[in-house]
């Protein structure tokens, strides 16, 4: 099996500032395959931005300490962030 880093999700209280940093300082671009419409009222409706270097995505999400409880999940991916691999 071959695995590949798909994305890193970083959580913050200020998505706009992180988005500006990753675009301006690290020269990442908006991820074309994703947009803010992926966020729904079904558990997580926080602010989010998606940027990429063309290969690996960085998801910038508003920290939400209650999303796991609201969605019935054991792990909260929006507490400290997460790493996702594609297999």
Buried (B, 14 or more C-beta within 10 A) or exposed (E): EEEEEBBBBBBBEEBEEBBEBBBEEEEBEEBEEBEEEEBEEEBBEEBBBBBBEEEBBBBBBBBBEEBBEEEEEEEBBBBEBBEEEEE
